[in-house]
Amino acid sequence: MNTFKAIYWPFLKKIIINTLVVIAFAGLTQGRLKIDHPIYGFFGALLITILFTLIRPLLLVTVIITIFSFGLFSLLVRALLVYLVSYLLSPHFELVSFWTAIGLVIAIKLFNFIFNTNERTIIIKTFKNK
């Protein structure tokens, strides 16, 4: 049970949050993100979560570029990944513009930051104990 909670639960939680964000973003943007059915919203969020997880080590290597660009490089790479997901699921999951991809990335990162409070409290407690 501890293995599931430590390894799989954060990834599962991100998939659930990203699915809800993608579906809500599609409804709020009035056609800028077109999803035929909510299951395609889930597939899109699943691919986005997997790609964000795989690209994270690359973004840690390019931390100098990210610092000098004030985080815009990371935002650009993630928006390109969302655009790639839109290309892969093209007839059922479509983005109208690149700015819509940037908005979706900002929404995903914002909600993941808000709902992942457990991981931050563990880090804060670790630093307070030392």
N, C-alpha and C positions, 0 to 999 in steps of 0.2 A: 504494500500500500504506500509506503514511503517513496518507493521508486516512481510510482505513478504520480504522486503528488509533487515530487521534485522535478521530474523530467517531462512528463506528458501533460500535466495540468496547465502550466504556463502557455504551452503551445496551443492546447485546446481552447484556452481562454482567449488567446489572441485571435484564433479562427472565429470564435463566436462573436467577439467584439467587432472584428473586421467585417463579418457578414452583415451584422446589424448596421454598421456605418455605411457600407456600400449600398444596401437596400434603401436606407434613409436618404443617402446622398442622391440616389437616383430619383427618389420621389420629390426631393426639395429643389433640385436643379432644373426642373421643368423641361426635361428632354435633352439636356446636355450629356447625361449618362443614360443610355437606353439599355434597359434590361428586359428581355422578353418575358421571363418568368423568374420568381425568386430563387429557384434552384440554380439558375445561371449567376445570380448574385452570390450564392454560396460558392460555386465553382471559381468565380472570379476572386472572391476573398481568400479562398484556399490557395490559389496560385499566387496571389499577392503576398500572403503570409509566408509561403514556402520561399519565394524569391527574395523577400526582405530578410528572411533568416539566412539564406545562403549568401547574400551579398554583404551581410554585416561584417565578416572578417575583412573583406576587401575595403570597406569604408574605414575600418580601424587602421589599415595599412596606409591609407591616404589621409591620415588625420591632419597633416600639415596643410594640404590643399583645402581641407574642410575648415580649418582654423582661419586661414587667410581669406577664404570666401565667406566667412561668417555663417557657415552651415549651408550655404546655397548649393555647393557641390553635392552634398548629401541629398538635398531636396531634388536636385536635377536628376541624379542617378535613380532615385526612387520614382520620380515621375516618369522617367523613361521605362522603368520596369512595369509601371501601371499601364503605360501605353503599349508595351509588349503584350501584356495580358489582354488588352483590348484587341490587339491584332490577332492573338491566338484564338480568342472566343468571338471572332468578328461578327458573325451575323446575329448573335444573341446578346452580346455584351459590347456596346460601342461607346466610345468617347468622341464627342464632337470636336474638341480642341485640346491642345496641349495644356492650356490654362485650367481646363476642367480636371486634367490629371494632377496638376499641382494642387488644386483645391482638394481633391480626394486624398492625396498624400498628407496634406496638412490636417484634414479631418481625422484620418486614420491615426496619425501620430498623436494628435491631441487626445483622442479618446483612449488610446492605449496608455498614454501617460496618466490620465485621470484614473483609469480602472486598475492599473498595476501598482496599487499603493502597498501591497504586502511586501513586495520585493524591496521597496525603498525603506520600509521600516526595519527590515532585517539588516540592511547596510548601515543605517543610522545607529542601530543598537550595537552593532559590531564596533563602530568607531567610538561610541561613547564608553564602551567597556575597556578600551585600551587607554 
